[in-house]
């Protein structure tokens, strides 16, 4: 097993998490604030990925509650194409419905105020996405 790097792509921020080398646990890395230049953002994420040498990039796909794909899914897929344009490894998409809700709930339970939660919620959502993916794909 090798590492998986997960990206929770939003319009303003990208939450980033990475698995341990055995693919058992997910650790949050950072919340990247997008610069408004998709090419530059994609290049940054590729450089970050290269430093961890993951076998796979995992993109959270924000499906609608009924399971359908909406406008936000199209935006994530388009951005993923930019990231993957310079990527030689594998990639996958993972249904991220309610991951931000789960991240917010965990942060509230940790008694963080809204300013502190806002700084880390995307990173924690990426951890939730990656941990769910690792749990359902143990054969990596």
N, C-alpha and C positions, 0 to 999 in steps of 0.2 A: 504494500500500500504506500502511496505517496500522498502528499498534501493536496488539498482542494482549497482554492481561494474563492470566497463568496462575495458577491457585490449586490447590495440593495440600492439600486439606481433610482434616484429621485431627480426632480427638476433642478433642485438647488444643492443637494448633498448626495454623497454616495457612502453608505455604510460598508465597511470592509471587515471581513473575518477570515481566518485561516484555520485549517484543521491541524492537529498534531500529525507527525509523520505516519502514525499508525491509522489515522482516519477514525479516531474514537471520539475526540472532543473538539469543540470549536472555541477559538479565542478571538475576541474582538481586537482589531488592529487600530482602526481609526475611523473618524468621520471626515471624509474629504469634502471640502466646500468647492463646488464647481465654479470655474472661472468664466463661464459664458462662452467658451470656445471648445466645442465638442472634440475637435482633433487634439487639442492640448490636454484636455481631460482624459481622453482615451490613452494618449501617450504616457501620461503620468501613471495611470492604472497598469499599463503594460510594464513599465519600469518597476513598479512596486511588485507586481506578480513575478517578474524575473528574479527579484531578490529572494523570494521565498521558494522559487522553483516548483510550483504546483504542477501536478499532472493535468489538472482540469480547472477551468474557470467556471464558476456557477453563478448564474444571473437569476435573481429573484424576479418572477414574472407576476405582476399584479393583476390577476384575473378578477373578473366581476364575481359577486357572491353566487351567481347562478352557474359559474364555471365558464362563461363565455369570455372571449377576448375583446377588450375595448381599446379605446384610443391610447391609454397609458401603456398597454402591452406593446402597441406599435412603436411607441417612443422608446421603450426599453430595448426592443429588438433592433431598432435602427442604431441606437447607441452601442449595443453589443456588437453589431457589425463593424463599427469603427474600432472598437477595442480588439476584436478578433482579426482585423486586417493585418496586424503585425504579430499575431500570436501563432505559434506552431503547435500548441498542445490541443487537448480536447476541451470541449465546453458542453454545458448543459443548462437547461432552464428548469426552475423549480417553482411551483405554485406558492406564492407568498401571501395568500389571503390571510388576514388577521395577524400577521407577524408583528406589525407595528403596534397593534392593540396589545399583544402579549408582551412586547418590549416595554410599552408604557406602564402596563400593570406591574411588571417586575420592578421597574424603577420607582413607581409610587410606593410599592411595598418596602423598598429600600429607603423610603422617606426622603427622596431627593426633591428639591423644589423645582418648579417648572423651568427655570433658567438652566439648572444643572441637567435636568432630563433632556432638554432640547439639544444640548451639546453632545449627548451620547446615544440618543434613542435610535438613530440610524445604524450606528455600530452594533448596538444590542439587537436590533432587528436582523442584521446580517448574521449574527451569531445564531439567532433562532432559525433562520432559513437554513444555515449550514448544518446545524445540529439535526434538524428534521431530515435533511437530505442524507446525512451520514447514517441516521437510524433506518432509513428505508433503502439504503444502498450499501449494505455491509460487505458486499463482494468486491468493492473497489480494490 
